[in-house]
Amino acid sequence: MIYGTDSLKILQLTDIHLGATPFNEEDQKSLRKIEESLVLEQPDLICLTGDQIWSEGVTQPEKAYYALIEVLNRFDIPVVVTYGNHDSEEGITRQELRAMELRIKNLAEKQFVFIDPRDREAFTVELFKGEVLTNVLYVFDTGAMAPMDFDSYDWVSAEQIDWYEKTFSQYRQKYGVTRDLAFMHIPLPEYEQAAEQIVDGYFWEQNPRIAAPKLNTGLFSRLVFNQHVTHIFCGHDHDNNFEGAFLGIKCVYGNVSGYNCYGVLPRGYRLISVAKDRIETELKQYQR
């Protein structure tokens, strides 16, 4: 549970892509800029939305993750973590990543934790003003590559969607209406429609422009019907950082945060200001 006053500031980092140790110049710069940004912004919460590390072809990829955790532990700021398609490609599993994240000194308290049959986690984080629950963060591990014979990325599973519906129902019965957010790594397919109504940021990714799963399992429609999640935040596509609108929900990219990966966008992060009655976002570039 995260307690604040009128507004909480979330700093979203995504696609840091730390590689093999000893770190190259790009990875050293990524860690340095992350630390500088946390000093500058002093957020109330840090949210990591996947691809913290490269694992394919990397010997002892856990060393890169521990280096990132070492930076985070220099700050008294709670941290929310989910994973991307590159975090567990080779040499490390989702279960091992979750065990490693326990080294984070201020790991945010998870509620309603669920692990689906393919070892992807979903959970919530609760934001309070005083004793009043104002917002819920729904966090989904969207996996890696499609588990079937699809040339595609993975999707939110049916079991995760069932978990979401049950969890949302319990929150609604206990607390009434809250204004909520969802976080994940791989964008939902509806980001394609949201890209037609961009209110901020850039839509530069190519081939495909939205690297979403080919199979749409229907999470977005559930969010629309339940009318409580106003914003979805993802990572994954390094040359997209837009905020777009579709059917009343803002579909928002974080900004690529690491230098050791493809992409022409300036590196940086996204700031998210969360209050009971409003949610606002802003793209920020690392300072030179």
C-alpha positions in Angstrom: 0.0 0.0 0.0 1.3 3.4 -1.0 0.2 6.4 1.1 0.2 10.0 -0.2 -1.5 13.4 0.0 -3.5 15.0 -2.8 -1.3 13.5 -5.7 1.2 10.8 -6.1 4.0 11.0 -8.7 5.0 7.7 -10.5 8.2 7.5 -12.5 7.9 4.8 -15.2 11.1 3.3 -16.5 10.9 0.8 -19.3 13.2 -1.1 -21.7 16.5 -0.4 -19.8 18.1 -3.5 -21.4 21.1 -3.9 -19.3 23.4 -6.5 -20.8 26.5 -8.4 -19.9 28.9 -7.4 -17.2 31.3 -5.7 -17.0 28.9 -3.1 -18.5 29.6 -1.4 -21.7 29.5 2.4 -22.0 25.8 2.4 -22.9 24.8 0.4 -19.9 26.9 2.5 -17.6 25.2 5.6 -19.0 21.7 4.1 -18.5 22.3 3.5 -14.8 23.9 6.9 -14.3 20.9 8.7 -16.0 18.4 6.6 -14.0 20.0 7.6 -10.8 20.2 11.3 -11.8 16.5 11.3 -12.8 15.5 9.8 -9.4 17.4 12.5 -7.6 15.8 15.2 -9.8 12.2 14.0 -9.7 11.9 12.4 -6.2 8.9 10.3 -7.2 6.6 8.6 -4.8 6.7 5.4 -6.7 8.9 3.8 -9.4 7.3 1.5 -11.9 9.5 -0.8 -14.1 7.6 -2.2 -17.0 9.8 -4.8 -18.4 13.0 -5.6 -20.3 15.1 -4.5 -17.4 17.9 -6.7 -18.8 19.0 -8.7 -21.8 19.3 -12.4 -21.1 19.8 -14.1 -24.4 23.5 -14.8 -24.9 24.4 -13.2 -21.6 26.4 -15.1 -19.0 25.0 -14.6 -15.6 22.3 -12.1 -16.6 21.3 -11.8 -12.9 24.4 -9.6 -12.4 22.8 -6.9 -14.5 19.5 -7.0 -12.6 21.3 -6.8 -9.3 23.2 -3.7 -10.6 19.9 -2.0 -11.3 18.5 -3.0 -7.9 21.6 -1.5 -6.3 20.8 1.8 -7.9 17.1 1.6 -6.8 18.1 0.8 -3.2 19.9 4.1 -2.9 16.5 5.7 -2.7 13.7 5.4 -0.2 11.1 5.0 -2.9 8.7 2.0 -3.4 9.2 0.0 -6.6 6.7 -1.9 -8.7 8.1 -4.5 -11.2 6.8 -6.5 -14.1 8.8 -8.2 -16.8 9.2 -8.1 -20.6 10.0 -10.5 -23.4 13.8 -10.2 -23.1 14.1 -10.6 -19.3 13.9 -14.4 -19.3 14.8 -15.4 -22.9 17.8 -17.5 -21.8 19.5 -18.5 -18.6 16.9 -17.2 -16.2 13.2 -17.9 -15.5 10.2 -15.7 -14.4 10.3 -17.4 -11.1 13.9 -16.6 -10.6 13.4 -13.0 -11.6 10.6 -12.7 -9.0 13.0 -14.2 -6.4 15.7 -11.7 -7.3 13.4 -8.7 -7.0 13.0 -9.5 -3.3 16.4 -7.8 -3.0 14.7 -4.5 -3.7 14.7 -2.7 -0.4 11.4 -0.9 -1.0 9.5 -3.4 -3.2 5.9 -2.2 -3.2 3.4 -4.3 -1.3 1.6 -6.6 -3.7 -2.1 -7.5 -3.2 -4.2 -10.3 -4.8 -1.0 -12.0 -6.2 -1.8 -14.5 -8.9 0.6 -16.7 -11.0 -0.9 -18.1 -14.2 -0.2 -21.6 -15.5 2.7 -20.3 -17.6 4.4 -18.5 -14.7 3.3 -15.0 -15.4 2.4 -12.9 -12.4 -0.5 -10.5 -11.9 -1.1 -8.4 -8.9 -2.4 -5.0 -7.6 -0.8 -2.1 -5.8 -3.1 0.1 -3.7 -2.7 3.9 -3.5 -4.3 5.7 -0.5 -4.9 9.2 0.6 -5.0 9.0 4.3 -7.2 5.9 5.0 -9.1 6.2 1.8 -8.2 4.0 -1.2 -8.1 6.3 -4.2 -6.5 4.3 -7.0 -5.5 0.7 -7.8 -2.7 -0.3 -10.1 -3.4 -3.6 -11.9 0.0 -5.1 -13.0 0.1 -7.9 -15.7 3.2 -9.9 -16.7 2.5 -10.2 -20.5 5.2 -12.8 -21.1 7.5 -13.2 -24.0 6.9 -14.9 -27.3 3.6 -16.5 -28.3 3.3 -20.0 -26.8 1.6 -21.3 -30.0 2.8 -21.4 -33.6 2.3 -17.7 -34.1 4.9 -15.3 -35.3 3.9 -13.0 -32.5 4.4 -11.8 -29.0 2.6 -13.3 -26.0 -0.8 -12.2 -24.7 -2.6 -11.6 -21.5 -3.9 -15.1 -20.6 -7.5 -16.1 -20.0 -6.5 -17.0 -16.4 -5.1 -13.5 -15.9 -8.3 -12.0 -17.2 -10.4 -14.2 -14.9 -8.2 -13.0 -12.0 -8.7 -9.4 -13.0 -12.5 -9.8 -13.1 -12.6 -11.4 -9.6 -10.2 -8.9 -8.2 -12.0 -5.9 -9.6 -15.3 -7.2 -8.2 -13.8 -7.4 -4.7 -12.5 -3.9 -4.9 -15.8 -2.5 -6.2 -17.8 -4.2 -3.4 -15.5 -3.0 -0.7 -14.4 0.4 -1.8 -16.9 1.5 -4.5 -15.6 3.5 -7.5 -11.9 4.2 -7.8 -9.9 5.6 -10.8 -7.4 2.9 -11.7 -4.4 2.2 -13.9 -3.0 -0.9 -15.6 0.7 -1.6 -16.3 2.3 -4.2 -18.6 5.2 -4.6 -21.0 3.7 -5.8 -24.3 1.0 -3.4 -25.7 -2.6 -4.6 -26.1 -3.8 -4.9 -29.7 -6.0 -1.9 -29.2 -3.0 0.4 -29.1 -3.3 0.3 -32.9 -6.6 2.1 -32.7 -5.4 4.4 -30.0 -2.5 5.4 -32.4 -5.2 7.0 -34.6 -6.1 9.5 -31.8 -2.7 10.6 -30.4 -2.9 13.4 -27.9 0.9 13.5 -27.1 4.1 11.8 -28.0 5.3 10.0 -31.1 4.3 7.0 -33.2 7.5 6.1 -35.1 7.8 2.3 -34.8 7.9 0.4 -38.0 7.3 -3.3 -39.0 5.1 -3.6 -37.1 4.1 -0.2 -35.8 2.5 -1.8 -32.8 4.2 -5.0 -31.7 1.2 -6.5 -30.0 0.1 -10.1 -29.9 -1.9 -11.4 -32.9 -4.3 -13.1 -30.5 -6.6 -10.6 -28.8 -7.8 -12.3 -25.5 -10.2 -9.5 -24.6 -8.7 -7.7 -21.6 -9.3 -4.2 -23.1 -13.0 -4.9 -23.6 -13.3 -6.0 -20.0 -11.7 -2.7 -18.9 -14.1 -0.7 -21.1 -17.1 -2.5 -19.7 -16.0 -2.1 -16.1 -15.3 1.7 -16.5 -12.6 2.1 -13.9 -9.2 1.9 -15.6 -8.6 5.2 -17.3 -5.0 4.6 -18.4 -2.9 1.6 -19.6 0.8 1.9 -19.6 3.2 -0.3 -21.5 6.8 -0.4 -22.9 8.2 -2.8 -25.5 8.2 -0.6 -28.7 11.3 1.6 -28.3 10.2 4.1 -31.0 6.7 4.7 -29.7 6.1 6.9 -26.7 2.7 8.2 -27.5 -0.4 8.7 -25.5 -3.5 7.8 -27.5 -7.2 7.4 -26.7 -9.6 4.6 -27.7 -13.1 4.0 -26.3 -12.5 6.2 -23.3 -9.2 4.7 -22.2 -5.8 6.3 -22.7 -3.3 3.8 -24.1 0.1 5.1 -23.1 3.7 4.1 -23.9 6.5 4.7 -21.5 9.7 6.2 -23.0 12.6 3.8 -23.7 15.0 4.3 -20.8 18.1 2.3 -21.8 20.9 3.1 -24.3 21.9 -0.5 -25.0 19.1 -1.2 -27.5 17.6 0.0 -30.8 15.6 3.2 -31.2 15.9 6.8 -32.3 13.9 8.4 -29.5 15.8 10.4 -26.9 16.1 8.2 -23.8 14.1 9.1 -20.7 11.0 8.2 -18.7 7.4 9.0 -18.2 6.0 10.8 -15.2 2.5 10.0 -14.1 0.6 12.2 -11.6 -2.2 10.3 -9.9 -4.9 11.9 -7.8 -8.4 10.6 -6.9 -10.1 12.5 -9.6 -7.4 12.9 -12.3 -4.4 11.2 -13.9 -1.9 13.2 -15.9 1.2 12.0 -17.8 4.3 13.7 -19.1 7.3 12.5 -21.2 10.7 13.5 -19.8 14.1 13.2 -21.5 17.2 12.6 -19.4 19.1 15.7 -18.7 22.4 16.1 -20.5 
